[in-house]
Amino acid sequence: MSAAVKYTLGRIGLFVAVLAALWLVDMNVFLKLMLALAFSAALSFFLLRGWRDEMAGEMAEAAERRKSEKERLRSALAGEDQPPTAPSEGPDPKR
């Protein structure tokens, strides 16, 4: 399972857990949702740090792969991927 999926499911799980805890409190439903969103965001900052760092690492690696592939394709289109050939020389002027 990718780190992005784990982190996203962790965020959703925290939101649902906080919302379930707030469901027992007598207040407006909209207020419960907003508080659950705020508390789950704050909790995820501390509790899901490992998954967030792992996801950021995967995203950085993917960006680096895309960058190197883009550079490779640009050089291939420019003809720079072929080995340099020796310039054709005419007759030796010293002879």
Salt bridges, closest charged atoms under 4 A:
GLU54 OE1 - LYS6 NZ 3.44
GLU69 OE2 - ARG72 NH2 2.68
ASP92 OD2 - ARG95 NE 3.80
